[in-house]
Amino acid sequence: MKILLAVSGGKDSMTMSDLALRAAGGELIDGFERFRGADFGVAHCNFHLRPGDCDADASFVEGWAKEKGLPFHRADFDTLAVASERGISVEMAARELRYDFFARLCRDFGYEAVAVAHQADDNAETLLLHLLRGCGLDGACAMAPESVLPAGKAMLLRPLLGYTREEINGYTIVRRVAYREDKSNAESIYQRNLLRNKVFPLFSKINPSAVQTLCRDIENFRRSRQALDWYVQQTLDKALVPDGPNASGPAPAVDTPIAWRCELSLIPGAVLSEVLFRLLSAYGFGSDTVDAVLALTKRGSECTNAAGGVLTEGRLFYSATHILLVRGGSLRLRPKDYAAPKPVCESFDWQEGMPLKQPVGMTAVDADALPEGWMLRPWREGDWMRPLGMGGRRKKLSDLFVDLGFDAFDKADAWVLASPDAPSEGAPEPGLSRSSDGLAPEPGLSRSSEDARSHILVLIGRRIDESVKIVPGRTRRCCRFDI
C-alpha cells in the first residue's frame, strides 16, 4: 500500500512516522497492521500561524524525510486570510486546507491512504466537544481508526488512536524520537487546548484513567451505532420501495436519486425518529423536517393544516435537490427534476371475449369513437369528463382526483387524452405548480369553446369518458393507453 504520512513535526506525528517505518519493515505493532510492506510519502502543511516556528517545523520535517529517503510534499497557506474569507474559525480553515491538500496529493501521486497522528487523548477531547455542541450517536463515536478522507476517495488512517499522550511521551524518550515542540499547545486559546489544559486535569482527579474510560465509551457508542445501522437497514428493506409507474424491484439505496415510497406503519415506533433522520438527511432534509413529519403523522390517518382542515393532497417539503410528500402514514420522495413518463398508446383489433376491465395502469377505449385531433397532455384546472358508470353526469377532474384519493404527486403525474379542441401548442409540462394553467380562455375563444377543449376522454390509467367506451358488437378497433 502507498501511504501518505501527514507529519507536522510534533511529538505525535513523529512517533507515528517512526512506528510506521518499523511496521513497514515487518514488526507487528497494534494499530499499524496496514503499514506492513507499505511505501510512504511525507506531507507537511505550513499554516503560517506562528511566525518563525512554522518555517522551522517545515525545515525539520523536510530534513527528516530526506534522511529516510521519502518523497516530501509541502504546502504553504495564509490560514488567517482563508478563515476570514470563508467566515469560519481558524481551526476549521486549517482542517479544510489540510485535507484538501492531502486529497490532491492522493490524486496526483497515487497514494491509497493518508495517515494522521490523532491519538487517544485527541479522541476523548473530540467526544467532549461533540457532546458540548450537541450531537447524536454519530457524533458520540468521535474519530474512527479508519474512514474515508474528506474531499477525497483515499482511506484515512488513525493508527495512534489506541495510544494515550502519556504513552507517546514515554515512547519518544525510550526511542529518542526527535520532534518539534508546538508552544501554542500550552495556550488555552482554542477550544481543544482549553479542554486539554484546564478540563482534563480536573477529570484525572476524579478518574486517573479518564481518557481510557472515554475511549472505551467511544467504542461502546460505535458498537451501538453498528447494531442500529443493521437494524435500520433491515427496517428500510421492508418499509422502503421504489415509487412511480410500474415501479418494482428491491428497496433503493438510501443515497440514490430514485423516487421512493415509505410506509411508516412498517417502522417500529421506538426507532421511527432515528430512521426518518437517517433516511431524510441523505437527501438534504434537516432535523426540522423530521420533527414536522413526526408531528404530522401523530395527528391521525390524514394530514391536517393549522386550522384542523384535512390536507387531502398531503404536505410538501423541499430540500435543495428533492421534494418530500407526507400524507397520513406514507412518505413519497422524488428528485426536483422528476417528470412522469408519457403514456404509451397501442392499437389493436377488438375480438369478442376480450375482457373489458384492463390491468391496473391501463385504459382501453373504442378507437373509432375517438374524434380526430385528440392529443395526450398533462391535466389542467378546468378539465372535466363524463366518467363511465356515472350515467353521463359531468365531473371535474379535480373532484375526481379527490374521489380517487390522489395526492399532490399523483395530480402532478396525471396525463389525459383531450378532445380535439385542446390547444396543440404550449401545453403545460408535468409539475407541482401549474394549478392556474388553462383557467382563462384564450383571446377570441367563447366560454363554450373553452368548455369543449377541457373535455377529457381518458384519465390515463384510471377512468374513461362515457363517449369512448368499448361496446361489444359495435367496437372494431381499440386504443390502449399504458402508464
N, C-alpha and C positions, 0 to 999 in steps of 0.2 A: 504494500500500500504506500502511496505517496502522500505524506502528511506535512502540512504547513504548521510550524510551531510559532505561536503568537508570543513573542518574547518582549517584555517591557524592560528587562534588566533587573527587576526587583527580585526579592528572595523567592517568591512563589514561582515565577516563570523560569528562573534559573534552576530551581530544584526540579521542576517538571522537565526541563530540557535535559538535565543530567540523567534523570530516570529514564527518559525516552531513549537516549543513546545506549544506556545499559540494556534496556528491554530489546532494542533493535539488535543488540549483539547476542541475544539468546537467553538473558536472565529472565526468570519468572518473577514478575512484580505485579502485585494486586493493582488493578485499575489500568494496567498498561499491556493487557493481552493483545490488543490490536497493533501494538507497536513492534512486535517481533518481526525482524527482517524488513522493516519499513525504510523508505528513503525520505529524507527530510529537507525542508527549506525553512528559512527563518524570516519572519515578518516583524517589522518594528514600526510603530506609529509615533511620530513626534508631534504632540498636540500643542507645543509651544505655550504651555501654561505656567512653566517655571523657568524663567529666563536663565540661561546658562546651564542649569541642571539637566534640562531636557536634551540639549545638544550633547552633553557629556554622556547621558544614558544611551543615546543613539550610537555614539562612537564606541562605547563599551560593548554593546550588543553586536555591532558590526565586526569588531575585533574578535569577539568570541566565535562568531560564525565562520570567519576566515580561518581561525585556528583549528576549528573542527572540519574545515573543508566543505561547508554547507552553503548553498545559494542564499544570498541575503537580499531582502526586499524592504525598502524604506519608503514611508510616505510622510510628508510634512503638511500639517493642517493649521489654518488660522481658526482654531476652535471657538474662540470668543466671538469672532465675526459670524461664523456659521450659526451659533446659538442665537445671536441677535436677529439674523436674517430669518430664521425659521421660527422664532418665537418660542424656543424650547430651552430647557436648562442646559448648562454646560455639560453635565453628566450625560444627558440624553444625546446631545450633539456629538460628544466623543464616542458614544456607543454606536450611533448611526454611521459616523465616519469610519470607525474601526471595522465594522462588519461589511460595509460596502467595499472597503479596500480588500478585505480577505476574500470576498466573493469574486472580485475582479481578478485577483491572483489565481484563484482556483480555475476560473475560466481560461485565463491566458496561459497558465503553466501546467495545467492538468493535475492539480492537487485534488485528491479524493476526499480529504478531511482536513479540518483545522482543529488544532489542539490549543485550548486556552487553560489558564492556570487557576481557575476558581477552585477553592478548597472548602473544607467543611465549615469553617467559620463564615466564609462568604455565603454559603448556602443557608446557614442559620440566620444570618443578617437579612438575606433575601426573603425568607419566610416571614420574619417580623415586619419588614417593610410592606410586604403584600397584605398582611393581616391589618396593619395600621391604616392602609389606604382603602381597605375593603376588597375582598376577593372571594371567589368561590373555591371549589375543590381544586380546580386547575392551578390557581394562584398558590394554594397551600402546598402544592407539590414542588414549589420553588424550582430549582435547576435540576435537570436530569443528566446522568452521566453521558448519555448520547442523545443527540437530537439533530435537527436539520439547521444548517447555517442560515441565519436571517438574510434575506435578499439573495440567496443562492440555493444550489441543489446539493452541495457537498455536505458531508457529515460534520457535526460539531461535537468534538470530544472534550470531556472534562475529566481527565484521569486522576486528578487530585481530590475529587470530592470525598474520598474516604479518608483523607488525612487532615488533621487539625493544624492550626497555625503553630501550636506548641511542638507538634511532631516535626513539622517542616523546619522550625528553628533548630531543633536537635540534629536534623539531617545535615543542614548546612555546616554545622560545627564539625560533625564527625567526618563528613566527606570533603570539608574545606572548599565548599562551593562559593565561588566569588559572585558577588552581586552588588547592585547599587541600592543605596537606601533612599527611599522617597520621603523627604522631610514633610511633605504635605499630609502624610498618613497620620501624623501626630496632631494635626489641626482638626478641630471639630466643626469645620465649615459646612461640609456636605452631610447629608442625612446618614449615609452609611458610616462615615467616620464618627458621627455623633453616637451612633449605636455601639460602634467598636470601642470607643474611648470612654464613654460615660455609662452606657446601659449594661453592656456585658460584664464589666467588673462587678456591678451590683448583682447580676444574675449568678455569677460564680460564688458569691457569698451565700446565696440561697441554695444553689446546687453546683458544686465544683465541676460537675460533668454536664453543665447546661448545654454546651454546644453539641455534645454527643447525643444528649436527650432530644434536642430539637431536630437533629438529623435523623434520629430514629422515628420521630413523629412524621417527618417528611416521607420516609419510606412507608409508613403506615398509610398516610394520605395517598401515596402513589398506588399502593395495592388496592385501596378502596376505589380509586378512580378507575383502575383497570377492571375491577369487578363491575363497576357501574357502566363502564363503556360496553362491556359484553352484554349486560342486561338491557341497556338502551338499544343496542343493535338488534337483539332478539325481539324487543318490543316493536321496533320500527319495521322489522321484516314482516310482522303481522298487520300493523296498522297503516303502513305507507304503501301506496300503489300508484303506478303511472296514471295520469289523467288525460282526458281528451278522447276524441272519437276513436273507437276501436282499440283503445289502449289495452295492452296486455303485457305479460312478462313479469319478471321479478321486480321487487322494490328497487327503485333507483338509488344510486349513491347519494348521500345527503348533499354533497357539494357540487352536484351536476346541475346544469341549467334546465333540466327536463321539467315539464309540468307534472305535479303530483297531487294526490288527494290523501287526506289523513282522517281517519275516524277516531275521534278522541275517546269514544267509549271502549276502544280496544287497548287503551293505555291505562294501567293501574293508577289510581289517584295519588298514591304515595310518591310516584316519580313523574307525574304529569308536568309539573313545573320545570323539572330538570330536562325532561325530554323535549319540551317545547323550546326551551332556551337553546339547547344544542341544535335542534332542528332549524329554528328560525335564524339564529345568529350566523349560520353558514350562508345565508342569503342576504345578509346585511341588515337584518332587523335587530333592534336593541331590546334591552330588558323592559322598556316601557311598552313595547308592542306585546311582549309576552304577558305582562301584567294585564293589559287591556283584553287580550284574548281570554285569559283565565276568568276575568270579570264577566265577559260576555257569556261564556259557557256556563257560568254558575247561575245565570238568570232563567234558565229553562231550555226547552227544546228549540225556541225561536230567539233570535237576537232582537233586542228592543232598543229603541232610542232613549234619550234622556227623559222624554215625556211618557215613556211606557208604551209607545206605539210599536207594533211589530214591523221589523225590517225584513220584508219577505224576500228581498234580493240579497240579504246579508250585508256585512260591513267590510269595506275595503281598507287595507293598509298598504303603504308603499315604502319600499327601500330604494336605493339608488338603481337597482337592476331588476327588481321583481315586484309583483303585486300579489298580496295575500287576501283571500276572501274567507271570511268567517261567517258561518251560518249554522246556528244550533250547535251541534257537536261535531261538525265537519269543517275541515280546513281544505282549501284549494289554493295552490300556488302555481304561478306561471311567470316566465320572463316578461318584461315590459314589451318586448318586440314580438310577442306571440301573436300569430294570426291563425284563425281556424282554417282548416283545409277547405278548398272549394269542392262542392259536391260533384260526383261523377254521374253522368247520365248514360243509361243503357236502353236501347230499343230492342223489342222482341215481339214475336207474334203471339197473340193470345191463343191458348188451347184450352178446350173445355176440361174441367177438372183441376185446373191450376188453382192453388189457394189464393183467396183474396187477401188474407192477412199476411203482411210481409214481416220478415225478421226485424228485430229492433235496429233502428238506424236507417231503414229503407222505407221508401214510399213509392207506390206504383199507381199510375193514372192511365186513363184512356187517351192514347196518343192522338186519335182523331178528334177528341173533344178539346184539345188544346188549340187556342187561337194562334194564328201566325204572328210572329214577332215576340213571343214570350221570351223572357230572359231570367237568368239567375242573378240575384243580387242579395246583399245583406238587407235585413229588415230595417224599417224606419218607422218613427212615430206616425200614426195615422193609417197604417196598413190594417186591412180588415179582410175577413173571409167568411164564407158560409160553411162551417165545418161539417163534414159528413156525419150524419146521425143527429143533427140538431133541427131537422125539419125545415131547412132553408133559412134559418134565422142568422142574421149577421152578428159577427162578434169581432171586436177589435183584437189584434194580436197581443196588445199589451195586457188585455184581460185574459186572453187565452194562456199567456205565459204564467199568470197567477194560478190559473186552474191546473196547469201542468207542473207547478212547483219550480219554475225556472228561478235560478239565482242570477246574479249580475254577470257571471261568466257565460252561463247558458244563453242569456239575452245577447251578449256581445258576439257569440258564435253563431247565432241563428241566421240561416240562409233561407230565402224564399224563391219560389217560382212566381214571377209577377206577370200581370196581364200586359198586353202589348202597348197600352198607353203609358207604361212606365218609361221614364227617361232613359235614353240609350247612352248618355254620357254623364259624367260627374256623379256616378253612383257612389255613395259613401263607402269607405273601406271599413272592414270589421274593426271594432274597437270598443272602448268603455265610455266614450264621451261623444256620442252622436245623437243624443236624445232630441235635439232640436231640428235635425235634418228632416226636410220634407213637410214641415208644419205649415209653411206658407206656399200658396200656389205660385208658379212662375208667371211673369207678366203675360197677359193675353189668354191665360187659361181660366175657364169658368170653374166654379165650385164643382160642377158635375164632372168636368174633365179631371180635376184633382181627385175626386172621389173614385173615378174609374181607374185611374192609374195606380191607386192604392189597393185595388182588388187583388188579393193574393190567392193563387190557385193551389199552391202547395207550401206548407211549412215543412221544409225538408226533414225527413226522418221522423215526423210527428203526426201531422194531420194533412188531409187533402180537402179541397173545396168540393161541395156537392156537385158542381158542374162538370168535374173531370173524373168522377168515379167510374170504376170498371163495372160494366153491366154484362154478365154472361148472356150470350146470344146476340149482343149488339157489338161488343168490343171486338175489334180485329187485331189492332196493334196496341202495344203498351210502351210506356216510358217508365223506367225505374230510376229513382234518384237515390244514390248511396252516399252516406257520410261516414 
